[in-house]
Amino acid sequence: MKKLINDSDDVVDEMLDGMTAAYPDMRRLPDTQVLVRDDAPVDGKVGVVSGGGSGHEPTHGGYIGDGMLDGAAAGDVFSSPTADEFEALLEATDSGEGVLAVIKNYEGDVMNFETAIEMVEMEGANVATVVVNDDVAVEDSLYTSGRRGVCGTILVHKAAGAKAAEGADLDEVQRVAQKVVDNVGTMGMALTSCVTPEKGEATFDLPDDEIELGIGIHGEPGTERTDVMSADEITEELTEGVLDDLDLDEGQEVVTIVNGMGGTPLMELFVVNRKLQELIGDHGLETWDAWVGDYMTSLDMEGASITVCAVDDELKELLAAPADTPGLTVQ
């Protein structure tokens, strides 16, 4: 294993300190793995928070800032934050207007967030939730009951964060977040496994002449192992899987994301996007916006995921609203 780390036990702690050193507009809560906006809680604004295992950067802390998240809890690599961490996160971002928790559908995240919510609600807090389950590949997996939450979560952060920045109340912020959840689908693939700092070797064995389709973001193997395909063939497999699930009407406007899994050159992601946009047109859909880059990764895995989200005028306005975060800037 060759990684830019010191001790695998310290990697998340040192990463969080490095993030706050790079971005002084966020701060770390003492004795936690929780990052929040430096001005949190923001007076008169609904808080929007998320969190989950580390190793998916820039998710989650990379989306803290104006127009997106007020804070995020970081678990150890591929492990959920504890309920205590989520409790600290909720308390630190609650201005009295309530907090929306955006939860990816993994059993640990759901269970620990729910426990934390029960604890803060006993003290009078008002917390709403949405559970993101955009992965169309599987219904149940190693980490989940039901569909996994993957890259579509970033669009939820963006829409909810923009609505909260407008001064909307908690019900409205939750509504637009759920609207994204109801209209988004994602499917991913891997050319290689990832290597976790703790394990120091590949999470699963993937021969050089094979790829995995339908992977999760924790290094889980996919739903199907096949011979190596061309970029266009892979893009077609992923895109058709997502579009079959969404079943969109002709003429529908969409946002697309070609997301790198951490070890994929940007060159290759643009090759995928070229074919993706061709397929979107073939289905009679219209691309309103196209994102290409690393938004939700799996450490050093080589691979990609494709996300498609149907948008209307309301969602377009929210996704185009200003945001200033380390992982996403919209001007």
Secondary structure as the mmCIF struct_conf table of DSSP 4:
data_model
#
loop_
_struct_conf.conf_type_id
_struct_conf.id
_struct_conf.beg_label_comp_id
_struct_conf.beg_label_asym_id
_struct_conf.beg_label_seq_id
_struct_conf.end_label_comp_id
_struct_conf.end_label_asym_id
_struct_conf.end_label_seq_id
BEND BEND1 LEU A 4 LEU A 4
BEND BEND2 ASN A 6 ASN A 6
HELX_RH_3T_P HELX_RH_3T_P1 SER A 8 ASP A 10
HELX_RH_AL_P HELX_RH_AL_P1 VAL A 11 ALA A 22
TURN_TY1_P TURN_TY1_P1 PRO A 24 ASP A 25
STRN STRN1 MET A 26 ARG A 28
HELX_LH_PP_P HELX_LH_PP_P1 LEU A 29 LEU A 29
TURN_TY1_P TURN_TY1_P2 PRO A 30 ASP A 31
BEND BEND3 THR A 32 GLN A 33
STRN STRN2 VAL A 34 ARG A 37
TURN_TY1_P TURN_TY1_P3 ASP A 38 ASP A 39
HELX_LH_PP_P HELX_LH_PP_P2 ALA A 40 ALA A 40
BEND BEND4 PRO A 41 PRO A 41
HELX_LH_PP_P HELX_LH_PP_P3 VAL A 42 VAL A 42
TURN_TY1_P TURN_TY1_P4 ASP A 43 GLY A 44
BEND BEND5 LYS A 45 LYS A 45
STRN STRN3 GLY A 47 SER A 54
BEND BEND6 GLY A 55 HIS A 56
TURN_TY1_P TURN_TY1_P5 GLU A 57 HIS A 60
HELX_RH_3T_P HELX_RH_3T_P2 GLY A 61 TYR A 63
STRN STRN4 ILE A 64 ILE A 64
BEND BEND7 GLY A 65 GLY A 65
STRN STRN5 ASP A 66 ASP A 66
TURN_TY1_P TURN_TY1_P6 GLY A 67 GLY A 67
BEND BEND8 MET A 68 MET A 68
STRN STRN6 LEU A 69 LEU A 69
BEND BEND9 ASP A 70 ASP A 70
STRN STRN7 GLY A 71 VAL A 77
TURN_TY1_P TURN_TY1_P7 PHE A 78 PHE A 78
BEND BEND10 SER A 79 SER A 79
HELX_LH_PP_P HELX_LH_PP_P4 SER A 80 THR A 82
HELX_RH_AL_P HELX_RH_AL_P2 ALA A 83 ALA A 92
TURN_TY1_P TURN_TY1_P8 THR A 93 THR A 93
BEND BEND11 GLY A 96 GLU A 97
STRN STRN8 VAL A 99 LYS A 104
BEND BEND12 ASN A 105 ASN A 105
HELX_RH_AL_P HELX_RH_AL_P3 GLU A 107 GLU A 121
TURN_TY1_P TURN_TY1_P9 MET A 122 GLY A 124
STRN STRN9 VAL A 127 VAL A 132
STRN STRN10 ASP A 135 ASP A 135
BEND BEND13 ALA A 137 ALA A 137
BEND BEND14 GLU A 139 GLU A 139
STRN STRN11 ASP A 140 SER A 141
TURN_TY1_P TURN_TY1_P10 LEU A 142 TYR A 143
STRN STRN12 THR A 144 SER A 145
BEND BEND15 GLY A 146 ARG A 147
HELX_LH_PP_P HELX_LH_PP_P5 ARG A 148 GLY A 149
TURN_TY1_P TURN_TY1_P11 CYS A 151 GLY A 152
HELX_RH_AL_P HELX_RH_AL_P4 THR A 153 ALA A 165
TURN_TY1_P TURN_TY1_P12 GLU A 166 GLY A 167
HELX_RH_AL_P HELX_RH_AL_P5 LEU A 170 VAL A 181
TURN_TY1_P TURN_TY1_P13 ASP A 182 ASN A 183
STRN STRN13 VAL A 184 ALA A 190
BEND BEND16 LEU A 191 THR A 192
STRN STRN14 VAL A 195 VAL A 195
TURN_TY1_P TURN_TY1_P14 PRO A 197 LYS A 199
BEND BEND17 GLU A 201 GLU A 201
STRN STRN15 ALA A 202 ALA A 202
BEND BEND18 THR A 203 PHE A 204
TURN_TY1_P TURN_TY1_P15 ASP A 208 ASP A 209
STRN STRN16 GLU A 210 LEU A 213
BEND BEND19 GLY A 214 GLY A 214
BEND BEND20 ILE A 217 GLY A 219
BEND BEND21 THR A 223 THR A 223
STRN STRN17 GLU A 224 ASP A 227
HELX_RH_AL_P HELX_RH_AL_P6 ALA A 231 LEU A 246
HELX_LH_PP_P HELX_LH_PP_P6 LEU A 248 ASP A 249
TURN_TY1_P TURN_TY1_P16 GLU A 250 GLY A 251
STRN STRN18 GLU A 253 GLY A 260
STRN STRN19 GLY A 262 GLY A 262
BEND BEND22 GLY A 263 GLY A 263
HELX_RH_AL_P HELX_RH_AL_P7 LEU A 266 ASP A 282
TURN_TY1_P TURN_TY1_P17 HIS A 283 GLY A 284
STRN STRN20 GLU A 286 GLY A 293
BEND BEND23 TYR A 295 MET A 296
TURN_TY1_P TURN_TY1_P18 LEU A 299 ASP A 300
STRN STRN21 MET A 301 MET A 301
STRN STRN22 GLY A 303 ALA A 310
HELX_RH_AL_P HELX_RH_AL_P8 ASP A 313 ALA A 320
BEND BEND24 ALA A 321 ALA A 321
STRN STRN23 ALA A 323 ASP A 324
BEND BEND25 PRO A 326 GLY A 327
STRN STRN24 THR A 329 VAL A 330
#
